[in-house]
Amino acid sequence: MFAGMQGWHLLIVLAVILLLFGAAKLPALAKSMGQSARVFKGEMKAMKEDDATRADSTAVDPPSVKDPGTDPETPPRA
């Protein structure tokens, strides 16, 4: 996507962004983007830890659900 961009292309893009948002709003924009990235990263980490906890709990204590009709020692219910 950005393979053909050179240094002067980036300067033009930065100049257009500066004209659109203004110099006063750029620090606030950068701060909000940084906070959003930090929150996203934290949520991803929490999801990975939650998945690991679930995997550990199912590996240690698998649920034992027994169907009484499939056990050869117990006759099927009528």
mmCIF file of the C-alpha atoms, coordinates in Angstrom:
data_MODEL
# 
_entry.id   MODEL 
# 
loop_
_atom_site.group_PDB 
_atom_site.id 
_atom_site.type_symbol 
_atom_site.label_atom_id 
_atom_site.label_alt_id 
_atom_site.label_comp_id 
_atom_site.label_asym_id 
_atom_site.label_entity_id 
_atom_site.label_seq_id 
_atom_site.pdbx_PDB_ins_code 
_atom_site.Cartn_x 
_atom_site.Cartn_y 
_atom_site.Cartn_z 
_atom_site.occupancy 
_atom_site.B_iso_or_equiv 
_atom_site.pdbx_formal_charge 
_atom_site.auth_seq_id 
_atom_site.auth_comp_id 
_atom_site.auth_asym_id 
_atom_site.auth_atom_id 
_atom_site.pdbx_PDB_model_num 
ATOM 1  C CA . MET A 1 1  ? 0.000   0.000   0.000  1.00 0.00 ? 1  MET A CA 1 
ATOM 2  C CA . PHE A 1 2  ? 2.781   2.431   0.919  1.00 0.00 ? 2  PHE A CA 1 
ATOM 3  C CA . ALA A 1 3  ? 5.453   0.690   -1.157 1.00 0.00 ? 3  ALA A CA 1 
ATOM 4  C CA . GLY A 1 4  ? 5.787   3.468   -3.736 1.00 0.00 ? 4  GLY A CA 1 
ATOM 5  C CA . MET A 1 5  ? 5.879   6.345   -1.227 1.00 0.00 ? 5  MET A CA 1 
ATOM 6  C CA . GLN A 1 6  ? 9.068   8.299   -0.856 1.00 0.00 ? 6  GLN A CA 1 
ATOM 7  C CA . GLY A 1 7  ? 10.156  10.838  1.750  1.00 0.00 ? 7  GLY A CA 1 
ATOM 8  C CA . TRP A 1 8  ? 8.681   13.844  -0.020 1.00 0.00 ? 8  TRP A CA 1 
ATOM 9  C CA . HIS A 1 9  ? 5.325   12.030  -0.312 1.00 0.00 ? 9  HIS A CA 1 
ATOM 10 C CA . LEU A 1 10 ? 5.216   11.705  3.449  1.00 0.00 ? 10 LEU A CA 1 
ATOM 11 C CA . LEU A 1 11 ? 6.021   15.393  3.854  1.00 0.00 ? 11 LEU A CA 1 
ATOM 12 C CA . ILE A 1 12 ? 3.071   16.299  1.642  1.00 0.00 ? 12 ILE A CA 1 
ATOM 13 C CA . VAL A 1 13 ? 0.765   14.008  3.612  1.00 0.00 ? 13 VAL A CA 1 
ATOM 14 C CA . LEU A 1 14 ? 1.947   15.556  6.894  1.00 0.00 ? 14 LEU A CA 1 
ATOM 15 C CA . ALA A 1 15 ? 1.397   19.067  5.501  1.00 0.00 ? 15 ALA A CA 1 
ATOM 16 C CA . VAL A 1 16 ? -2.169  18.191  4.461  1.00 0.00 ? 16 VAL A CA 1 
ATOM 17 C CA . ILE A 1 17 ? -2.873  16.736  7.910  1.00 0.00 ? 17 ILE A CA 1 
ATOM 18 C CA . LEU A 1 18 ? -1.478  19.869  9.527  1.00 0.00 ? 18 LEU A CA 1 
ATOM 19 C CA . LEU A 1 19 ? -3.714  22.055  7.344  1.00 0.00 ? 19 LEU A CA 1 
ATOM 20 C CA . LEU A 1 20 ? -6.816  19.955  8.035  1.00 0.00 ? 20 LEU A CA 1 
ATOM 21 C CA . PHE A 1 21 ? -6.488  19.642  11.798 1.00 0.00 ? 21 PHE A CA 1 
ATOM 22 C CA . GLY A 1 22 ? -4.409  22.674  12.699 1.00 0.00 ? 22 GLY A CA 1 
ATOM 23 C CA . ALA A 1 23 ? -1.340  22.786  14.899 1.00 0.00 ? 23 ALA A CA 1 
ATOM 24 C CA . ALA A 1 24 ? -3.365  23.247  18.101 1.00 0.00 ? 24 ALA A CA 1 
ATOM 25 C CA . LYS A 1 25 ? -5.354  20.015  17.713 1.00 0.00 ? 25 LYS A CA 1 
ATOM 26 C CA . LEU A 1 26 ? -2.525  17.691  16.696 1.00 0.00 ? 26 LEU A CA 1 
ATOM 27 C CA . PRO A 1 27 ? -1.163  17.065  20.235 1.00 0.00 ? 27 PRO A CA 1 
ATOM 28 C CA . ALA A 1 28 ? -4.646  16.230  21.506 1.00 0.00 ? 28 ALA A CA 1 
ATOM 29 C CA . LEU A 1 29 ? -5.208  13.948  18.520 1.00 0.00 ? 29 LEU A CA 1 
ATOM 30 C CA . ALA A 1 30 ? -1.923  12.136  19.134 1.00 0.00 ? 30 ALA A CA 1 
ATOM 31 C CA . LYS A 1 31 ? -2.708  11.787  22.853 1.00 0.00 ? 31 LYS A CA 1 
ATOM 32 C CA . SER A 1 32 ? -6.144  10.289  22.207 1.00 0.00 ? 32 SER A CA 1 
ATOM 33 C CA . MET A 1 33 ? -4.720  7.869   19.643 1.00 0.00 ? 33 MET A CA 1 
ATOM 34 C CA . GLY A 1 34 ? -2.065  6.773   22.136 1.00 0.00 ? 34 GLY A CA 1 
ATOM 35 C CA . GLN A 1 35 ? -4.659  6.202   24.843 1.00 0.00 ? 35 GLN A CA 1 
ATOM 36 C CA . SER A 1 36 ? -6.833  4.219   22.445 1.00 0.00 ? 36 SER A CA 1 
ATOM 37 C CA . ALA A 1 37 ? -3.883  2.043   21.452 1.00 0.00 ? 37 ALA A CA 1 
ATOM 38 C CA . ARG A 1 38 ? -3.013  1.469   25.118 1.00 0.00 ? 38 ARG A CA 1 
ATOM 39 C CA . VAL A 1 39 ? -6.591  0.438   25.969 1.00 0.00 ? 39 VAL A CA 1 
ATOM 40 C CA . PHE A 1 40 ? -6.739  -1.875  22.945 1.00 0.00 ? 40 PHE A CA 1 
ATOM 41 C CA . LYS A 1 41 ? -3.436  -3.497  23.916 1.00 0.00 ? 41 LYS A CA 1 
ATOM 42 C CA . GLY A 1 42 ? -4.655  -4.014  27.488 1.00 0.00 ? 42 GLY A CA 1 
ATOM 43 C CA . GLU A 1 43 ? -7.903  -5.586  26.324 1.00 0.00 ? 43 GLU A CA 1 
ATOM 44 C CA . MET A 1 44 ? -6.050  -7.954  24.004 1.00 0.00 ? 44 MET A CA 1 
ATOM 45 C CA . LYS A 1 45 ? -3.756  -8.993  26.852 1.00 0.00 ? 45 LYS A CA 1 
ATOM 46 C CA . ALA A 1 46 ? -6.753  -9.591  29.135 1.00 0.00 ? 46 ALA A CA 1 
ATOM 47 C CA . MET A 1 47 ? -8.444  -11.717 26.475 1.00 0.00 ? 47 MET A CA 1 
ATOM 48 C CA . LYS A 1 48 ? -5.311  -13.845 26.018 1.00 0.00 ? 48 LYS A CA 1 
ATOM 49 C CA . GLU A 1 49 ? -5.022  -14.358 29.788 1.00 0.00 ? 49 GLU A CA 1 
ATOM 50 C CA . ASP A 1 50 ? -8.715  -15.267 29.971 1.00 0.00 ? 50 ASP A CA 1 
ATOM 51 C CA . ASP A 1 51 ? -8.300  -17.811 27.181 1.00 0.00 ? 51 ASP A CA 1 
ATOM 52 C CA . ALA A 1 52 ? -5.244  -19.299 28.894 1.00 0.00 ? 52 ALA A CA 1 
ATOM 53 C CA . THR A 1 53 ? -7.150  -19.566 32.178 1.00 0.00 ? 53 THR A CA 1 
ATOM 54 C CA . ARG A 1 54 ? -10.052 -21.306 30.472 1.00 0.00 ? 54 ARG A CA 1 
ATOM 55 C CA . ALA A 1 55 ? -7.712  -23.717 28.691 1.00 0.00 ? 55 ALA A CA 1 
ATOM 56 C CA . ASP A 1 56 ? -5.966  -24.567 31.965 1.00 0.00 ? 56 ASP A CA 1 
ATOM 57 C CA . SER A 1 57 ? -9.232  -25.120 33.820 1.00 0.00 ? 57 SER A CA 1 
ATOM 58 C CA . THR A 1 58 ? -10.652 -27.456 31.156 1.00 0.00 ? 58 THR A CA 1 
ATOM 59 C CA . ALA A 1 59 ? -7.403  -29.423 30.894 1.00 0.00 ? 59 ALA A CA 1 
ATOM 60 C CA . VAL A 1 60 ? -7.200  -29.961 34.659 1.00 0.00 ? 60 VAL A CA 1 
ATOM 61 C CA . ASP A 1 61 ? -10.867 -30.656 35.385 1.00 0.00 ? 61 ASP A CA 1 
ATOM 62 C CA . PRO A 1 62 ? -12.775 -31.796 32.284 1.00 0.00 ? 62 PRO A CA 1 
ATOM 63 C CA . PRO A 1 63 ? -16.530 -31.905 32.754 1.00 0.00 ? 63 PRO A CA 1 
ATOM 64 C CA . SER A 1 64 ? -17.811 -35.420 33.202 1.00 0.00 ? 64 SER A CA 1 
ATOM 65 C CA . VAL A 1 65 ? -21.228 -35.735 31.677 1.00 0.00 ? 65 VAL A CA 1 
ATOM 66 C CA . LYS A 1 66 ? -22.428 -39.288 31.445 1.00 0.00 ? 66 LYS A CA 1 
ATOM 67 C CA . ASP A 1 67 ? -25.370 -40.414 29.387 1.00 0.00 ? 67 ASP A CA 1 
ATOM 68 C CA . PRO A 1 68 ? -27.065 -43.238 31.298 1.00 0.00 ? 68 PRO A CA 1 
ATOM 69 C CA . GLY A 1 69 ? -28.201 -44.908 28.081 1.00 0.00 ? 69 GLY A CA 1 
ATOM 70 C CA . THR A 1 70 ? -24.677 -45.363 26.692 1.00 0.00 ? 70 THR A CA 1 
ATOM 71 C CA . ASP A 1 71 ? -23.161 -47.219 29.649 1.00 0.00 ? 71 ASP A CA 1 
ATOM 72 C CA . PRO A 1 72 ? -23.214 -51.004 28.943 1.00 0.00 ? 72 PRO A CA 1 
ATOM 73 C CA . GLU A 1 73 ? -23.711 -51.798 32.661 1.00 0.00 ? 73 GLU A CA 1 
ATOM 74 C CA . THR A 1 74 ? -26.896 -49.731 32.960 1.00 0.00 ? 74 THR A CA 1 
ATOM 75 C CA . PRO A 1 75 ? -29.924 -50.759 30.973 1.00 0.00 ? 75 PRO A CA 1 
ATOM 76 C CA . PRO A 1 76 ? -31.521 -48.072 28.801 1.00 0.00 ? 76 PRO A CA 1 
ATOM 77 C CA . ARG A 1 77 ? -34.525 -46.314 30.262 1.00 0.00 ? 77 ARG A CA 1 
ATOM 78 C CA . ALA A 1 78 ? -37.891 -47.009 28.723 1.00 0.00 ? 78 ALA A CA 1 
# 
